[in-house]
Amino acid sequence: MIDTSLFESSAEGVDELRQTYELTLKNRWRVSFPLVAQAHFLQRQQFRASAAARELAAEVYPALLQAFVQRHGAVVKETYASSLVAAVALTVDETIHLVYNLDAAVDPVAVELIFKCDALYREVQRLTWGKYQATSAHLLYSIEAQLIALIDEQKKQGAKHIDARQLAMLRREYKRAFVDWEVKAANTGNFQYLLGMLAGVLGVMVAIPLIGLGLQLTPLQGSSLVPAFVGSSIAGGAGAVVSVLMRMSRPGVRLDYRSGLAAMFLQGMFRPLVGSLFGLAVFVLLAGGLLPISLPDSSKQVYFFSGVAFLAGFSERFAKGLVDRAGSSVSDESPEVPSAPATKKSEKQ
């Protein structure tokens, strides 16, 4: 937002404005588009700014613009209103810079639409990147630039409302941009999830063999349980990965991409790890005899444990069923604790 009182600055206000500009230019990374737009608007004769304020703005505007370009890149497109404080710019880094002070006289439909565009662009920045983000930025800039031009024309003509047909056209453009963003955000989220899952798979493939080598230094050296341990861990993670890939291949199935790109990456990374832990849990339950299932001979135990672990990683319901079954087995076989004999109170003291 821009402080419009600065357009009617007194001598003291101009001195304060000069100090603000000087402090900002000392640290050029603090130069923002609202400050550039403020200096731009102060140069306009349409606003009731003092001559000193206009001269100051004309003096510092080139330096402010240069500092802004150094931070964000060259301005590719820009639209400034001439009858009110509103502007939008698109820089070479595919970033939209929007500033506006809209009063009650502006058509509320246009105000609502420009708010929606601004909110959608923030979601575009948060949930997409690369080419997807650039395409959405250009589309939203076009809508916001047209809205500012229509609002500017409304103020010049003193009309109460903007042409409904033009607003309806821009609403359709916004809806198209929103639908396009949803598809792009979902695709980006899926890609982030797959990247995270790949990182999780690599983690499992590196950590589990190292743990297996460590077990060879324990009394379990040479035991057939060590290869079964390694196979169960890897098979559980593989089952989880296959399960996710099958779900994502189904039409209409979408991940919760609104949680953010970092969250999607972490969810994908932990999925193979959780599957691997399920595989290990089933291995321990079977090897410990907590499940009433007869084990094959030692030559086939690796395949048996790996197969059951794969099913546990593939289906959480299957793994939960085995855990519940083991819990029931433990509770049924645990010895009952004898209750203390009841004491009788003597009837006579």
C-alpha positions as a Markdown table, in Angstrom:
| # | Residue | x | y | z |
|---|---|---|---|---|
| 1 | Met | 0.0 | 0.0 | 0.0 |
| 2 | Ile | 1.1 | 3.6 | -0.7 |
| 3 | Asp | 0.6 | 6.5 | 1.8 |
| 4 | Thr | -1.5 | 8.9 | -0.3 |
| 5 | Ser | -1.0 | 11.7 | 2.2 |
| 6 | Leu | 2.5 | 12.0 | 0.8 |
| 7 | Phe | 1.0 | 13.5 | -2.4 |
| 8 | Glu | 0.1 | 16.6 | -0.5 |
| 9 | Ser | 3.3 | 16.8 | 1.5 |
| 10 | Ser | 4.2 | 19.8 | 3.6 |
| 11 | Ala | 7.8 | 21.0 | 3.8 |
| 12 | Glu | 8.3 | 18.7 | 6.9 |
| 13 | Gly | 6.7 | 15.8 | 5.0 |
| 14 | Val | 9.1 | 16.3 | 2.1 |
| 15 | Asp | 12.1 | 16.2 | 4.4 |
| 16 | Glu | 10.8 | 13.0 | 5.9 |
| 17 | Leu | 10.2 | 11.6 | 2.5 |
| 18 | Arg | 13.7 | 12.5 | 1.4 |
| 19 | Gln | 15.2 | 10.7 | 4.5 |
| 20 | Thr | 13.1 | 7.6 | 3.6 |
| 21 | Tyr | 14.4 | 7.6 | 0.1 |
| 22 | Glu | 18.0 | 8.1 | 1.2 |
| 23 | Leu | 17.9 | 5.3 | 3.8 |
| 24 | Thr | 16.4 | 2.9 | 1.3 |
| 25 | Leu | 18.9 | 3.7 | -1.4 |
| 26 | Lys | 21.8 | 3.0 | 1.0 |
| 27 | Asn | 20.5 | -0.6 | 1.2 |
| 28 | Arg | 19.3 | -1.2 | -2.3 |
| 29 | Trp | 17.9 | -4.6 | -1.5 |
| 30 | Arg | 15.1 | -2.8 | 0.4 |
| 31 | Val | 13.8 | -1.1 | -2.7 |
| 32 | Ser | 10.3 | -2.5 | -3.4 |
| 33 | Phe | 7.8 | -1.9 | -6.1 |
| 34 | Pro | 5.5 | 0.2 | -3.9 |
| 35 | Leu | 8.3 | 2.6 | -3.3 |
| 36 | Val | 9.1 | 2.8 | -7.0 |
| 37 | Ala | 5.4 | 3.3 | -7.8 |
| 38 | Gln | 5.2 | 6.0 | -5.1 |
| 39 | Ala | 8.0 | 8.0 | -6.8 |
| 40 | His | 6.4 | 7.4 | -10.2 |
| 41 | Phe | 3.0 | 8.7 | -9.0 |
| 42 | Leu | 4.5 | 11.7 | -7.2 |
| 43 | Gln | 5.8 | 13.0 | -10.6 |
| 44 | Arg | 2.3 | 13.0 | -12.0 |
| 45 | Gln | 0.6 | 16.4 | -12.4 |
| 46 | Gln | -2.8 | 14.7 | -11.8 |
| 47 | Phe | -2.1 | 14.4 | -8.1 |
| 48 | Arg | -2.1 | 17.3 | -5.7 |
| 49 | Ala | 1.5 | 16.9 | -4.7 |
| 50 | Ser | 3.6 | 19.9 | -3.8 |
| 51 | Ala | 6.3 | 21.1 | -6.2 |
| 52 | Ala | 9.0 | 20.1 | -3.8 |
| 53 | Ala | 7.6 | 16.5 | -3.6 |
| 54 | Arg | 7.4 | 16.2 | -7.3 |
| 55 | Glu | 11.0 | 17.5 | -7.7 |
| 56 | Leu | 12.2 | 15.0 | -5.1 |
| 57 | Ala | 10.4 | 12.1 | -6.8 |
| 58 | Ala | 11.9 | 13.1 | -10.2 |
| 59 | Glu | 15.3 | 13.2 | -8.6 |
| 60 | Val | 15.3 | 9.8 | -6.9 |
| 61 | Tyr | 13.0 | 7.8 | -9.3 |
| 62 | Pro | 15.9 | 6.8 | -11.7 |
| 63 | Ala | 18.0 | 5.5 | -8.8 |
| 64 | Leu | 15.0 | 3.6 | -7.2 |
| 65 | Leu | 14.1 | 2.0 | -10.6 |
| 66 | Gln | 17.7 | 1.0 | -11.1 |
| 67 | Ala | 18.0 | -0.6 | -7.7 |
| 68 | Phe | 14.7 | -2.4 | -8.2 |
| 69 | Val | 15.9 | -3.8 | -11.6 |
| 70 | Gln | 19.1 | -4.9 | -10.0 |
| 71 | Arg | 17.1 | -7.0 | -7.5 |
| 72 | His | 14.3 | -8.3 | -9.7 |
| 73 | Gly | 15.5 | -7.9 | -13.2 |
| 74 | Ala | 14.2 | -5.7 | -16.0 |
| 75 | Val | 10.6 | -4.7 | -16.1 |
| 76 | Val | 9.0 | -6.6 | -19.0 |
| 77 | Lys | 5.5 | -5.1 | -18.8 |
| 78 | Glu | 4.0 | -2.4 | -16.6 |
| 79 | Thr | 0.6 | -0.7 | -16.3 |
| 80 | Tyr | 0.1 | 2.5 | -14.3 |
| 81 | Ala | -3.2 | 4.2 | -13.6 |
| 82 | Ser | -3.4 | 7.9 | -14.2 |
| 83 | Ser | -6.4 | 8.9 | -12.0 |
| 84 | Leu | -5.7 | 6.7 | -8.9 |
| 85 | Val | -2.9 | 4.9 | -7.1 |
| 86 | Ala | -2.8 | 1.5 | -8.8 |
| 87 | Ala | 0.0 | -0.2 | -10.8 |
| 88 | Val | 1.2 | -3.6 | -11.8 |
| 89 | Ala | 4.5 | -4.7 | -13.3 |
| 90 | Leu | 6.0 | -8.0 | -14.5 |
| 91 | Thr | 9.7 | -8.4 | -14.2 |
| 92 | Val | 12.0 | -10.7 | -16.1 |
| 93 | Asp | 12.2 | -13.1 | -13.2 |
| 94 | Glu | 8.5 | -13.8 | -13.9 |
| 95 | Thr | 7.3 | -12.0 | -10.8 |
| 96 | Ile | 4.2 | -9.9 | -10.6 |
| 97 | His | 4.5 | -6.7 | -8.5 |
| 98 | Leu | 1.1 | -5.2 | -7.6 |
| 99 | Val | 0.2 | -2.0 | -5.7 |
| 100 | Tyr | -3.1 | -0.3 | -5.3 |
| 101 | Asn | -5.2 | 2.0 | -3.1 |
| 102 | Leu | -8.8 | 1.5 | -4.1 |
| 103 | Asp | -11.5 | 3.6 | -2.5 |
| 104 | Ala | -15.2 | 2.9 | -2.0 |
| 105 | Ala | -16.0 | 4.6 | -5.4 |
| 106 | Val | -14.4 | 1.7 | -7.3 |
| 107 | Asp | -16.7 | -1.0 | -8.7 |
| 108 | Pro | -16.8 | -3.7 | -5.9 |
| 109 | Val | -16.8 | -6.4 | -8.5 |
| 110 | Ala | -13.5 | -5.2 | -9.9 |
| 111 | Val | -12.1 | -4.8 | -6.4 |
| 112 | Glu | -13.1 | -8.4 | -5.6 |
| 113 | Leu | -11.6 | -9.7 | -8.8 |
| 114 | Ile | -8.3 | -8.0 | -8.3 |
| 115 | Phe | -8.1 | -9.3 | -4.8 |
| 116 | Lys | -8.7 | -12.8 | -6.1 |
| 117 | Cys | -6.0 | -12.4 | -8.7 |
| 118 | Asp | -3.5 | -11.3 | -6.1 |
| 119 | Ala | -4.4 | -14.2 | -3.8 |
| 120 | Leu | -4.1 | -16.7 | -6.7 |
| 121 | Tyr | -0.7 | -15.4 | -7.6 |
| 122 | Arg | 0.5 | -16.0 | -4.1 |
| 123 | Glu | -0.7 | -19.6 | -4.4 |
| 124 | Val | 1.1 | -19.8 | -7.8 |
| 125 | Gln | 4.3 | -18.8 | -6.1 |
| 126 | Arg | 3.9 | -21.2 | -3.2 |
| 127 | Leu | 2.8 | -24.3 | -5.1 |
| 128 | Thr | 4.4 | -24.1 | -8.6 |
| 129 | Trp | 7.8 | -23.3 | -10.0 |
| 130 | Gly | 9.6 | -23.0 | -13.3 |
| 131 | Lys | 7.6 | -23.0 | -16.5 |
| 132 | Tyr | 4.3 | -23.5 | -14.8 |
| 133 | Gln | 4.8 | -20.5 | -12.6 |
| 134 | Ala | 5.9 | -18.3 | -15.5 |
| 135 | Thr | 2.8 | -19.2 | -17.6 |
| 136 | Ser | 0.4 | -18.4 | -14.7 |
| 137 | Ala | 2.2 | -15.2 | -13.9 |
| 138 | His | 1.8 | -13.9 | -17.5 |
| 139 | Leu | -1.9 | -14.8 | -17.5 |
| 140 | Leu | -2.6 | -13.2 | -14.1 |
| 141 | Tyr | -0.6 | -10.1 | -15.1 |
| 142 | Ser | -2.8 | -9.7 | -18.2 |
| 143 | Ile | -6.0 | -9.8 | -16.1 |
| 144 | Glu | -4.7 | -7.4 | -13.4 |
| 145 | Ala | -3.5 | -4.9 | -16.0 |
| 146 | Gln | -6.9 | -4.9 | -17.7 |
| 147 | Leu | -8.6 | -4.5 | -14.4 |
| 148 | Ile | -6.4 | -1.5 | -13.5 |
| 149 | Ala | -7.1 | 0.1 | -16.9 |
| 150 | Leu | -10.9 | -0.4 | -16.4 |
| 151 | Ile | -10.8 | 1.0 | -12.9 |
| 152 | Asp | -8.8 | 4.0 | -14.1 |
| 153 | Glu | -11.3 | 4.7 | -16.9 |
| 154 | Gln | -14.2 | 4.4 | -14.4 |
| 155 | Lys | -12.5 | 7.1 | -12.2 |
| 156 | Lys | -11.9 | 9.4 | -15.1 |
| 157 | Gln | -15.5 | 9.2 | -16.3 |
| 158 | Gly | -17.0 | 9.4 | -12.8 |
| 159 | Ala | -19.1 | 6.3 | -13.5 |
| 160 | Lys | -20.5 | 4.2 | -10.7 |
| 161 | His | -19.8 | 0.8 | -12.3 |
| 162 | Ile | -17.6 | -0.7 | -15.0 |
| 163 | Asp | -19.2 | -2.3 | -18.1 |
| 164 | Ala | -20.6 | -5.7 | -16.9 |
| 165 | Arg | -19.6 | -7.4 | -20.2 |
| 166 | Gln | -16.0 | -6.5 | -19.7 |
| 167 | Leu | -16.0 | -7.7 | -16.1 |
| 168 | Ala | -17.7 | -10.9 | -17.1 |
| 169 | Met | -14.9 | -11.5 | -19.7 |
| 170 | Leu | -12.2 | -10.9 | -17.1 |
| 171 | Arg | -14.0 | -13.3 | -14.6 |
| 172 | Arg | -13.9 | -16.0 | -17.3 |
| 173 | Glu | -10.2 | -15.3 | -17.8 |
| 174 | Tyr | -9.7 | -15.6 | -14.0 |
| 175 | Lys | -11.6 | -18.9 | -13.9 |
| 176 | Arg | -9.5 | -20.2 | -16.8 |
| 177 | Ala | -6.3 | -19.1 | -14.9 |
| 178 | Phe | -7.6 | -20.8 | -11.7 |
| 179 | Val | -8.3 | -24.1 | -13.5 |
| 180 | Asp | -5.0 | -24.0 | -15.3 |
| 181 | Trp | -3.2 | -23.3 | -12.0 |
| 182 | Glu | -5.0 | -26.3 | -10.3 |
| 183 | Val | -3.7 | -28.7 | -12.9 |
| 184 | Lys | -0.2 | -27.3 | -12.8 |
| 185 | Ala | -0.1 | -27.3 | -9.0 |
| 186 | Ala | -1.3 | -30.9 | -8.9 |
| 187 | Asn | 1.4 | -31.9 | -11.4 |
| 188 | Thr | 4.1 | -30.0 | -9.5 |
| 189 | Gly | 3.0 | -31.6 | -6.3 |
| 190 | Asn | 3.1 | -35.1 | -7.8 |
| 191 | Phe | 6.6 | -34.4 | -9.1 |
| 192 | Gln | 7.8 | -33.2 | -5.7 |
| 193 | Tyr | 6.2 | -36.2 | -4.1 |
| 194 | Leu | 8.0 | -38.5 | -6.6 |
| 195 | Leu | 11.3 | -36.7 | -6.0 |
| 196 | Gly | 10.9 | -37.1 | -2.2 |
| 197 | Met | 10.0 | -40.8 | -2.7 |
| 198 | Leu | 13.2 | -41.3 | -4.8 |
| 199 | Ala | 15.2 | -39.7 | -2.0 |
| 200 | Gly | 13.5 | -42.1 | 0.5 |
| 201 | Val | 14.3 | -45.1 | -1.6 |
| 202 | Leu | 18.0 | -44.1 | -1.8 |
| 203 | Gly | 18.0 | -43.6 | 1.9 |
| 204 | Val | 16.6 | -47.1 | 2.5 |
| 205 | Met | 19.0 | -48.7 | -0.1 |
| 206 | Val | 22.0 | -47.1 | 1.6 |
| 207 | Ala | 21.0 | -47.4 | 5.3 |
| 208 | Ile | 19.7 | -51.0 | 5.4 |
| 209 | Pro | 22.7 | -52.8 | 3.8 |
| 210 | Leu | 25.0 | -50.8 | 6.2 |
| 211 | Ile | 22.9 | -52.0 | 9.2 |
| 212 | Gly | 23.1 | -55.5 | 7.8 |
| 213 | Leu | 26.9 | -55.3 | 7.6 |
| 214 | Gly | 26.9 | -54.1 | 11.2 |
| 215 | Leu | 24.9 | -57.1 | 12.3 |
| 216 | Gln | 27.6 | -59.3 | 10.8 |
| 217 | Leu | 29.8 | -58.1 | 13.6 |
| 218 | Thr | 27.4 | -59.3 | 16.3 |
| 219 | Pro | 26.7 | -62.8 | 17.5 |
| 220 | Leu | 24.2 | -63.0 | 14.6 |
| 221 | Gln | 27.2 | -63.4 | 12.1 |
| 222 | Gly | 26.4 | -66.2 | 9.7 |
| 223 | Ser | 22.8 | -66.4 | 10.7 |
| 224 | Ser | 20.1 | -66.7 | 8.0 |
| 225 | Leu | 18.2 | -64.0 | 9.9 |
| 226 | Val | 20.6 | -61.2 | 8.7 |
| 227 | Pro | 19.8 | -61.6 | 5.0 |
| 228 | Ala | 16.1 | -62.0 | 5.9 |
| 229 | Phe | 16.4 | -58.7 | 7.9 |
| 230 | Val | 17.9 | -56.8 | 5.0 |
| 231 | Gly | 15.4 | -58.4 | 2.5 |
| 232 | Ser | 12.4 | -57.5 | 4.6 |
| 233 | Ser | 13.5 | -53.9 | 5.0 |
| 234 | Ile | 14.0 | -53.4 | 1.3 |
| 235 | Ala | 10.9 | -55.3 | 0.3 |
| 236 | Gly | 8.7 | -53.3 | 2.7 |
| 237 | Gly | 10.0 | -50.0 | 1.1 |
| 238 | Ala | 9.5 | -51.4 | -2.4 |
| 239 | Gly | 5.9 | -52.4 | -1.5 |
| 240 | Ala | 5.2 | -48.9 | -0.4 |
| 241 | Val | 6.6 | -47.4 | -3.6 |
| 242 | Val | 4.6 | -49.8 | -5.8 |
| 243 | Ser | 1.4 | -49.0 | -3.8 |
| 244 | Val | 1.9 | -45.2 | -4.3 |
| 245 | Leu | 2.6 | -45.6 | -8.1 |
| 246 | Met | -0.5 | -47.6 | -8.6 |
| 247 | Arg | -2.6 | -45.1 | -6.8 |
| 248 | Met | -1.2 | -42.2 | -8.8 |
| 249 | Ser | -1.9 | -44.0 | -12.0 |
| 250 | Arg | -5.6 | -44.1 | -11.3 |
| 251 | Pro | -7.7 | -41.4 | -13.0 |
| 252 | Gly | -9.1 | -38.8 | -10.6 |
| 253 | Val | -6.7 | -39.6 | -7.8 |
| 254 | Arg | -4.8 | -36.5 | -6.6 |
| 255 | Leu | -2.4 | -35.9 | -3.7 |
| 256 | Asp | -3.0 | -33.0 | -1.4 |
| 257 | Tyr | -0.8 | -30.5 | -3.3 |
| 258 | Arg | -2.1 | -27.5 | -1.2 |
| 259 | Ser | 0.1 | -28.6 | 1.7 |
| 260 | Gly | 3.1 | -27.1 | -0.1 |
| 261 | Leu | 6.1 | -28.2 | -2.1 |
| 262 | Ala | 8.3 | -28.9 | 0.9 |
| 263 | Ala | 5.5 | -30.9 | 2.6 |
| 264 | Met | 4.9 | -32.9 | -0.6 |
| 265 | Phe | 8.6 | -33.8 | -0.8 |
| 266 | Leu | 8.8 | -34.9 | 2.8 |
| 267 | Gln | 5.6 | -37.0 | 2.5 |
| 268 | Gly | 7.1 | -38.7 | -0.5 |
| 269 | Met | 10.5 | -39.2 | 1.3 |
| 270 | Phe | 8.9 | -40.8 | 4.4 |
| 271 | Arg | 6.6 | -43.2 | 2.4 |
| 272 | Pro | 9.4 | -45.8 | 1.6 |
| 273 | Leu | 10.8 | -45.4 | 5.1 |
| 274 | Val | 7.4 | -46.2 | 6.6 |
| 275 | Gly | 7.0 | -49.2 | 4.3 |
| 276 | Ser | 10.5 | -50.4 | 5.3 |
| 277 | Leu | 9.6 | -50.1 | 9.0 |
| 278 | Phe | 6.4 | -52.1 | 8.3 |
| 279 | Gly | 8.5 | -54.8 | 6.7 |
| 280 | Leu | 10.9 | -54.8 | 9.7 |
| 281 | Ala | 8.0 | -55.0 | 12.1 |
| 282 | Val | 6.5 | -58.0 | 10.3 |
| 283 | Phe | 10.0 | -59.7 | 10.2 |
| 284 | Val | 10.3 | -59.3 | 14.0 |
| 285 | Leu | 6.8 | -60.6 | 14.6 |
| 286 | Leu | 7.4 | -63.7 | 12.5 |
| 287 | Ala | 10.9 | -64.4 | 13.7 |
| 288 | Gly | 9.8 | -64.0 | 17.3 |
| 289 | Gly | 7.0 | -66.5 | 16.9 |
| 290 | Leu | 4.3 | -63.9 | 17.8 |
| 291 | Leu | 2.3 | -64.9 | 14.7 |
| 292 | Pro | 0.9 | -68.4 | 14.4 |
| 293 | Ile | 2.5 | -69.0 | 11.1 |
| 294 | Ser | 5.0 | -71.8 | 10.4 |
| 295 | Leu | 8.3 | -70.7 | 8.9 |
| 296 | Pro | 9.9 | -72.5 | 5.9 |
| 297 | Asp | 13.3 | -74.0 | 6.2 |
| 298 | Ser | 16.3 | -71.7 | 6.3 |
| 299 | Ser | 17.0 | -71.9 | 2.5 |
| 300 | Lys | 13.6 | -70.2 | 1.8 |
| 301 | Gln | 13.3 | -67.9 | 4.8 |
| 302 | Val | 14.7 | -64.9 | 2.9 |
| 303 | Tyr | 12.1 | -65.2 | 0.2 |
| 304 | Phe | 9.3 | -65.8 | 2.8 |
| 305 | Phe | 10.2 | -62.8 | 4.9 |
| 306 | Ser | 10.7 | -60.6 | 1.9 |
| 307 | Gly | 7.3 | -61.6 | 0.4 |
| 308 | Val | 5.4 | -60.9 | 3.6 |
| 309 | Ala | 7.3 | -57.6 | 4.1 |
| 310 | Phe | 6.4 | -56.5 | 0.6 |
| 311 | Leu | 2.7 | -57.1 | 1.3 |
| 312 | Ala | 3.0 | -55.2 | 4.6 |
| 313 | Gly | 4.6 | -52.2 | 2.8 |
| 314 | Phe | 2.1 | -52.4 | 0.0 |
| 315 | Ser | -1.0 | -52.5 | 2.2 |
| 316 | Glu | -1.2 | -50.7 | 5.5 |
| 317 | Arg | -4.4 | -52.6 | 6.2 |
| 318 | Phe | -2.5 | -55.9 | 5.8 |
| 319 | Ala | 0.3 | -54.8 | 8.1 |
| 320 | Lys | -2.2 | -53.5 | 10.7 |
| 321 | Gly | -4.0 | -56.8 | 10.6 |
| 322 | Leu | -0.8 | -58.7 | 11.3 |
| 323 | Val | 0.1 | -56.4 | 14.2 |
| 324 | Asp | -3.4 | -56.8 | 15.7 |
| 325 | Arg | -3.2 | -60.5 | 15.3 |
| 326 | Ala | 0.2 | -60.6 | 17.1 |
| 327 | Gly | -1.2 | -58.4 | 19.9 |
| 328 | Ser | -4.1 | -60.8 | 20.3 |
| 329 | Ser | -1.8 | -63.7 | 20.4 |
| 330 | Val | 0.3 | -62.1 | 23.1 |
| 331 | Ser | -2.7 | -61.2 | 25.3 |
| 332 | Asp | -4.2 | -64.7 | 25.0 |
| 333 | Glu | -1.0 | -66.4 | 26.0 |
| 334 | Ser | 0.0 | -64.1 | 28.8 |
| 335 | Pro | -0.5 | -65.8 | 32.3 |
| 336 | Glu | -3.3 | -64.5 | 34.4 |
| 337 | Val | -2.4 | -62.7 | 37.5 |
| 338 | Pro | -4.0 | -64.3 | 40.5 |
| 339 | Ser | -6.3 | -62.0 | 42.4 |
| 340 | Ala | -5.7 | -61.4 | 46.1 |
| 341 | Pro | -8.0 | -63.4 | 48.4 |
| 342 | Ala | -10.9 | -61.4 | 49.8 |
| 343 | Thr | -10.7 | -60.6 | 53.4 |
| 344 | Lys | -13.6 | -61.0 | 55.7 |
| 345 | Lys | -14.3 | -58.5 | 58.4 |
| 346 | Ser | -14.9 | -60.1 | 61.8 |
| 347 | Glu | -18.3 | -59.7 | 63.0 |
| 348 | Lys | -17.1 | -59.3 | 66.5 |
| 349 | Gln | -14.3 | -57.2 | 67.7 |
